[in-house]
Protein backbone atom coordinates (compact mmCIF):
# COMPACT_ATOMS: atom_id res chain seq x y z
CA UNK A 1 0.00 0.00 0.00
CA UNK A 2 1.31 3.45 -0.92
CA UNK A 3 1.83 6.06 1.79
CA UNK A 4 2.70 9.18 -0.22
CA UNK A 5 3.88 12.36 1.42
CA UNK A 6 0.93 14.76 1.84
CA UNK A 7 0.57 18.00 -0.07
CA UNK A 8 1.43 19.94 3.08
CA UNK A 9 4.93 18.51 2.93
CA UNK A 10 5.56 20.21 -0.42
CA UNK A 11 3.66 23.40 0.41
CA UNK A 12 6.62 24.85 2.32
CA UNK A 13 9.81 26.79 1.75
CA UNK A 14 11.69 25.06 -1.08
CA UNK A 15 14.98 24.86 0.81
CA UNK A 16 13.21 23.15 3.71
CA UNK A 17 11.63 20.64 1.36
CA UNK A 18 14.95 19.91 -0.38
CA UNK A 19 16.63 19.21 2.95
CA UNK A 20 13.69 17.17 4.27
CA UNK A 21 13.64 14.93 1.20
CA UNK A 22 17.04 13.47 2.08
CA UNK A 23 16.29 9.99 3.41
CA UNK A 24 12.79 9.86 1.95
CA UNK A 25 12.02 7.09 -0.52
CA UNK A 26 10.90 7.41 -4.12
CA UNK A 27 8.56 4.74 -5.49
CA UNK A 28 8.00 3.97 -9.17
CA UNK A 29 5.29 1.48 -10.11
CA UNK A 30 5.69 -0.12 -13.54
CA UNK A 31 3.01 -2.71 -14.15
CA UNK A 32 3.36 -5.29 -11.37
CA UNK A 33 6.87 -4.14 -10.47
CA UNK A 34 7.71 -1.37 -8.01
CA UNK A 35 11.15 0.22 -7.77
CA UNK A 36 12.15 1.87 -4.50
CA UNK A 37 15.09 4.21 -4.02
CA UNK A 38 16.25 6.24 -1.05
CA UNK A 39 16.88 9.92 -1.84
CA UNK A 40 20.44 10.94 -0.97
CA UNK A 41 20.87 14.18 -2.94
CA UNK A 42 18.63 17.08 -3.95
CA UNK A 43 18.82 20.63 -5.29
CA UNK A 44 16.45 23.51 -4.54
CA UNK A 45 15.29 25.92 -7.25
CA UNK A 46 13.52 28.75 -5.52
CA UNK A 47 11.55 30.66 -8.15
CA UNK A 48 11.81 33.30 -10.90
CA UNK A 49 14.39 35.37 -9.02
CA UNK A 50 16.74 32.35 -8.97
CA UNK A 51 18.74 32.66 -12.19
CA UNK A 52 19.53 28.94 -12.13
CA UNK A 53 15.82 28.07 -12.05
CA UNK A 54 13.81 27.39 -15.21
CA UNK A 55 11.14 29.71 -13.85
CA UNK A 56 13.53 32.64 -14.30
CA UNK A 57 12.65 32.52 -18.01
CA UNK A 58 8.97 32.99 -17.20
CA UNK A 59 5.97 30.74 -17.49
CA UNK A 60 6.16 28.65 -20.66
CA UNK A 61 4.55 25.39 -21.78
CA UNK A 62 7.64 23.61 -20.45
CA UNK A 63 7.80 25.34 -17.06
CA UNK A 64 4.07 25.64 -16.43
CA UNK A 65 4.02 22.73 -13.92
CA UNK A 66 6.45 24.68 -11.70
CA UNK A 67 3.84 27.41 -11.31
CA UNK A 68 1.09 24.94 -10.43
CA UNK A 69 0.03 23.31 -7.15
CA UNK A 70 2.71 21.86 -4.87
CA UNK A 71 3.16 18.10 -4.75
CA UNK A 72 3.18 17.56 -8.51
CA UNK A 73 5.96 16.25 -10.72
CA UNK A 74 7.93 18.50 -13.02
CA UNK A 75 9.82 16.30 -15.50
CA UNK A 76 11.87 17.97 -18.20
CA UNK A 77 14.00 16.76 -21.11
CA UNK A 78 17.53 18.15 -21.37
CA UNK A 79 20.20 18.13 -24.08
CA UNK A 80 17.90 16.01 -26.22
CA UNK A 81 19.04 12.99 -24.21
CA UNK A 82 18.00 12.95 -20.55
CA UNK A 83 15.03 13.42 -18.26
CA UNK A 84 15.19 15.06 -14.83
CA UNK A 85 12.61 14.66 -12.08
CA UNK A 86 11.53 17.50 -9.77
CA UNK A 87 8.88 17.88 -7.08
CA UNK A 88 6.97 21.18 -7.26
CA UNK A 89 6.98 23.19 -4.02
CA UNK A 90 5.31 26.16 -2.33
CA UNK A 91 2.05 27.87 -3.30
CA UNK A 92 0.73 27.98 -6.88
CA UNK A 93 2.49 30.69 -8.86
CA UNK A 94 5.79 30.34 -6.98
CA UNK A 95 7.69 28.68 -9.82
CA UNK A 96 9.81 26.60 -7.44
CA UNK A 97 10.76 22.94 -7.27
CA UNK A 98 13.27 20.43 -5.90
CA UNK A 99 15.40 18.37 -8.27
CA UNK A 100 16.08 14.82 -7.10
CA UNK A 101 19.73 14.30 -8.05
CA UNK A 102 20.56 10.83 -6.71
CA UNK A 103 19.00 7.85 -5.00
CA UNK A 104 20.32 4.74 -3.31
CA UNK A 105 18.67 1.62 -4.83
CA UNK A 106 16.57 -0.27 -2.30
CA UNK A 107 14.30 -2.64 -4.21
CA UNK A 108 13.31 -3.65 -7.72
CA UNK A 109 16.36 -2.37 -9.61
CA UNK A 110 18.52 -4.27 -12.04
CA UNK A 111 21.80 -5.31 -10.44
CA UNK A 112 23.86 -2.94 -12.59
CA UNK A 113 21.48 0.03 -12.24
CA UNK A 114 23.20 3.41 -11.88
CA UNK A 115 21.23 6.00 -9.93
CA UNK A 116 23.99 8.40 -8.83
CA UNK A 117 22.84 11.33 -10.94
CA UNK A 118 19.57 12.95 -12.07
CA UNK A 119 19.63 11.47 -15.59
CA UNK A 120 20.81 8.08 -14.39
CA UNK A 121 18.06 7.70 -11.81
CA UNK A 122 15.30 8.67 -14.23
CA UNK A 123 16.62 6.15 -16.76
CA UNK A 124 16.82 3.39 -14.15
CA UNK A 125 13.33 4.20 -12.82
CA UNK A 126 11.75 4.82 -16.24
CA UNK A 127 10.72 8.37 -15.40
CA UNK A 128 10.00 10.47 -18.47
CA UNK A 129 7.79 13.29 -19.73
CA UNK A 130 4.78 11.00 -19.53
CA UNK A 131 4.89 11.57 -15.77
CA UNK A 132 5.15 15.37 -16.03
CA UNK A 133 2.43 17.07 -13.92
CA UNK A 134 1.62 13.81 -12.10
CA UNK A 135 0.13 14.30 -8.64
CA UNK A 136 2.77 12.83 -6.32
CA UNK A 137 0.31 12.71 -3.41
CA UNK A 138 -2.01 10.23 -5.18
CA UNK A 139 0.25 7.20 -4.75
CA UNK A 140 -0.02 6.08 -8.38
CA UNK A 141 2.88 5.33 -10.77
CA UNK A 142 5.28 7.67 -8.92
CA UNK A 143 5.29 8.99 -5.36
CA UNK A 144 7.54 9.81 -2.40
CA UNK A 145 7.28 8.50 1.16
CA UNK A 146 8.65 9.55 4.54
CA UNK A 147 11.91 7.96 5.77
CA UNK A 148 11.73 4.70 7.66
CA UNK A 149 15.16 5.34 9.22
CA UNK A 150 16.95 8.51 10.23
CA UNK A 151 19.15 10.07 7.57
CA UNK A 152 22.83 10.49 8.20
CA UNK A 153 24.56 13.85 8.44
CA UNK A 154 23.24 16.22 5.80
CA UNK A 155 25.55 18.71 4.12
CA UNK A 156 24.98 21.52 1.64
CA UNK A 157 26.92 23.30 -1.07
CA UNK A 158 26.57 24.93 -4.51
CA UNK A 159 24.39 23.32 -7.15
CA UNK A 160 25.93 21.44 -10.05
CA UNK A 161 26.23 22.84 -13.57
CA UNK A 162 24.74 26.30 -12.99
CA UNK A 163 27.83 28.48 -13.41
CA UNK A 164 25.85 30.74 -15.76
CA UNK A 165 23.63 31.89 -12.87
CA UNK A 166 26.00 34.47 -11.39
CA UNK A 167 25.75 34.85 -7.61
CA UNK A 168 23.00 32.23 -7.55
CA UNK A 169 25.52 29.61 -8.65
CA UNK A 170 27.41 29.83 -5.35
CA UNK A 171 24.47 29.53 -2.99
CA UNK A 172 24.31 26.31 -0.91
CA UNK A 173 21.08 25.00 -2.41
CA UNK A 174 22.33 21.44 -2.96
CA UNK A 175 21.84 18.93 -0.15
CA UNK A 176 23.26 15.45 0.25
CA UNK A 177 23.83 12.72 2.81
CA UNK A 178 27.43 12.88 3.94
CA UNK A 179 29.69 10.10 2.66
CA UNK A 180 26.87 8.23 0.96
CA UNK A 181 28.45 6.47 -2.06
CA UNK A 182 25.43 7.13 -4.28
CA UNK A 183 25.81 10.93 -4.18
CA UNK A 184 26.53 12.13 -7.73
CA UNK A 185 29.34 14.62 -7.04
CA UNK A 186 31.40 14.67 -3.87
CA UNK A 187 32.69 18.07 -2.67
CA UNK A 188 36.28 19.11 -3.33
CA UNK A 189 36.33 21.24 -0.21
CA UNK A 190 34.78 20.94 3.20
CA UNK A 191 31.00 21.43 2.80
CA UNK A 192 28.62 23.14 5.12
CA UNK A 193 26.98 20.80 7.62
CA UNK A 194 23.29 21.55 7.98
CA UNK A 195 22.29 18.57 10.08
CA UNK A 196 24.41 16.41 12.33
CA UNK A 197 21.88 13.97 13.78
CA UNK A 198 21.14 10.38 12.84
CA UNK A 199 23.48 7.92 11.20
CA UNK A 200 24.50 6.84 7.74
CA UNK A 201 22.74 3.60 6.80
CA UNK A 202 24.30 2.82 3.43
CA UNK A 203 26.63 -0.13 3.41
CA UNK A 204 26.83 -0.46 -0.35
CA UNK A 205 30.02 -0.18 -2.35
CA UNK A 206 30.58 2.99 -4.34
CA UNK A 207 28.60 2.78 -7.60
CA UNK A 208 30.35 2.73 -10.93
CA UNK A 209 30.63 6.17 -12.52
C-alpha positions as CSV (number, residue, x, y, z in Angstrom):
1,X,0.0,0.0,0.0
2,X,1.3,3.5,-0.9
3,X,1.8,6.1,1.8
4,X,2.7,9.2,-0.2
5,X,3.9,12.4,1.4
6,X,0.9,14.8,1.8
7,X,0.6,18.0,-0.1
8,X,1.4,19.9,3.1
9,X,4.9,18.5,2.9
10,X,5.6,20.2,-0.4
11,X,3.7,23.4,0.4
12,X,6.6,24.9,2.3
13,X,9.8,26.8,1.8
14,X,11.7,25.1,-1.1
15,X,15.0,24.9,0.8
16,X,13.2,23.1,3.7
17,X,11.6,20.6,1.4
18,X,14.9,19.9,-0.4
19,X,16.6,19.2,3.0
20,X,13.7,17.2,4.3
21,X,13.6,14.9,1.2
22,X,17.0,13.5,2.1
23,X,16.3,10.0,3.4
24,X,12.8,9.9,1.9
25,X,12.0,7.1,-0.5
26,X,10.9,7.4,-4.1
27,X,8.6,4.7,-5.5
28,X,8.0,4.0,-9.2
29,X,5.3,1.5,-10.1
30,X,5.7,-0.1,-13.5
31,X,3.0,-2.7,-14.1
32,X,3.4,-5.3,-11.4
33,X,6.9,-4.1,-10.5
34,X,7.7,-1.4,-8.0
35,X,11.2,0.2,-7.8
36,X,12.1,1.9,-4.5
37,X,15.1,4.2,-4.0
38,X,16.3,6.2,-1.0
39,X,16.9,9.9,-1.8
40,X,20.4,10.9,-1.0
41,X,20.9,14.2,-2.9
42,X,18.6,17.1,-4.0
43,X,18.8,20.6,-5.3
44,X,16.4,23.5,-4.5
45,X,15.3,25.9,-7.2
46,X,13.5,28.8,-5.5
47,X,11.5,30.7,-8.2
48,X,11.8,33.3,-10.9
49,X,14.4,35.4,-9.0
50,X,16.7,32.3,-9.0
51,X,18.7,32.7,-12.2
52,X,19.5,28.9,-12.1
53,X,15.8,28.1,-12.0
54,X,13.8,27.4,-15.2
55,X,11.1,29.7,-13.8
56,X,13.5,32.6,-14.3
57,X,12.6,32.5,-18.0
58,X,9.0,33.0,-17.2
59,X,6.0,30.7,-17.5
60,X,6.2,28.7,-20.7
61,X,4.5,25.4,-21.8
62,X,7.6,23.6,-20.5
63,X,7.8,25.3,-17.1
64,X,4.1,25.6,-16.4
65,X,4.0,22.7,-13.9
66,X,6.5,24.7,-11.7
67,X,3.8,27.4,-11.3
68,X,1.1,24.9,-10.4
69,X,0.0,23.3,-7.1
70,X,2.7,21.9,-4.9
71,X,3.2,18.1,-4.7
72,X,3.2,17.6,-8.5
73,X,6.0,16.3,-10.7
74,X,7.9,18.5,-13.0
75,X,9.8,16.3,-15.5
76,X,11.9,18.0,-18.2
77,X,14.0,16.8,-21.1
78,X,17.5,18.1,-21.4
79,X,20.2,18.1,-24.1
80,X,17.9,16.0,-26.2
81,X,19.0,13.0,-24.2
82,X,18.0,12.9,-20.6
83,X,15.0,13.4,-18.3
84,X,15.2,15.1,-14.8
85,X,12.6,14.7,-12.1
86,X,11.5,17.5,-9.8
87,X,8.9,17.9,-7.1
88,X,7.0,21.2,-7.3
89,X,7.0,23.2,-4.0
90,X,5.3,26.2,-2.3
91,X,2.0,27.9,-3.3
92,X,0.7,28.0,-6.9
93,X,2.5,30.7,-8.9
94,X,5.8,30.3,-7.0
95,X,7.7,28.7,-9.8
96,X,9.8,26.6,-7.4
97,X,10.8,22.9,-7.3
98,X,13.3,20.4,-5.9
99,X,15.4,18.4,-8.3
100,X,16.1,14.8,-7.1
101,X,19.7,14.3,-8.0
102,X,20.6,10.8,-6.7
103,X,19.0,7.8,-5.0
104,X,20.3,4.7,-3.3
105,X,18.7,1.6,-4.8
106,X,16.6,-0.3,-2.3
107,X,14.3,-2.6,-4.2
108,X,13.3,-3.7,-7.7
109,X,16.4,-2.4,-9.6
110,X,18.5,-4.3,-12.0
111,X,21.8,-5.3,-10.4
112,X,23.9,-2.9,-12.6
113,X,21.5,0.0,-12.2
114,X,23.2,3.4,-11.9
115,X,21.2,6.0,-9.9
116,X,24.0,8.4,-8.8
117,X,22.8,11.3,-10.9
118,X,19.6,13.0,-12.1
119,X,19.6,11.5,-15.6
120,X,20.8,8.1,-14.4
121,X,18.1,7.7,-11.8
122,X,15.3,8.7,-14.2
123,X,16.6,6.2,-16.8
124,X,16.8,3.4,-14.2
125,X,13.3,4.2,-12.8
126,X,11.7,4.8,-16.2
127,X,10.7,8.4,-15.4
128,X,10.0,10.5,-18.5
129,X,7.8,13.3,-19.7
130,X,4.8,11.0,-19.5
131,X,4.9,11.6,-15.8
132,X,5.2,15.4,-16.0
133,X,2.4,17.1,-13.9
134,X,1.6,13.8,-12.1
135,X,0.1,14.3,-8.6
136,X,2.8,12.8,-6.3
137,X,0.3,12.7,-3.4
138,X,-2.0,10.2,-5.2
139,X,0.3,7.2,-4.7
140,X,0.0,6.1,-8.4
141,X,2.9,5.3,-10.8
142,X,5.3,7.7,-8.9
143,X,5.3,9.0,-5.4
144,X,7.5,9.8,-2.4
145,X,7.3,8.5,1.2
146,X,8.6,9.6,4.5
147,X,11.9,8.0,5.8
148,X,11.7,4.7,7.7
149,X,15.2,5.3,9.2
150,X,17.0,8.5,10.2
151,X,19.1,10.1,7.6
152,X,22.8,10.5,8.2
153,X,24.6,13.8,8.4
154,X,23.2,16.2,5.8
155,X,25.5,18.7,4.1
156,X,25.0,21.5,1.6
157,X,26.9,23.3,-1.1
158,X,26.6,24.9,-4.5
159,X,24.4,23.3,-7.1
160,X,25.9,21.4,-10.0
161,X,26.2,22.8,-13.6
162,X,24.7,26.3,-13.0
163,X,27.8,28.5,-13.4
164,X,25.9,30.7,-15.8
165,X,23.6,31.9,-12.9
166,X,26.0,34.5,-11.4
167,X,25.8,34.9,-7.6
168,X,23.0,32.2,-7.5
169,X,25.5,29.6,-8.6
170,X,27.4,29.8,-5.4
171,X,24.5,29.5,-3.0
172,X,24.3,26.3,-0.9
173,X,21.1,25.0,-2.4
174,X,22.3,21.4,-3.0
175,X,21.8,18.9,-0.1
176,X,23.3,15.4,0.3
177,X,23.8,12.7,2.8
178,X,27.4,12.9,3.9
179,X,29.7,10.1,2.7
180,X,26.9,8.2,1.0
181,X,28.5,6.5,-2.1
182,X,25.4,7.1,-4.3
183,X,25.8,10.9,-4.2
184,X,26.5,12.1,-7.7
185,X,29.3,14.6,-7.0
186,X,31.4,14.7,-3.9
187,X,32.7,18.1,-2.7
188,X,36.3,19.1,-3.3
189,X,36.3,21.2,-0.2
190,X,34.8,20.9,3.2
191,X,31.0,21.4,2.8
192,X,28.6,23.1,5.1
193,X,27.0,20.8,7.6
194,X,23.3,21.5,8.0
195,X,22.3,18.6,10.1
196,X,24.4,16.4,12.3
197,X,21.9,14.0,13.8
198,X,21.1,10.4,12.8
199,X,23.5,7.9,11.2
200,X,24.5,6.8,7.7
201,X,22.7,3.6,6.8
202,X,24.3,2.8,3.4
203,X,26.6,-0.1,3.4
204,X,26.8,-0.5,-0.3
205,X,30.0,-0.2,-2.3
206,X,30.6,3.0,-4.3
207,X,28.6,2.8,-7.6
208,X,30.3,2.7,-10.9
209,X,30.6,6.2,-12.5
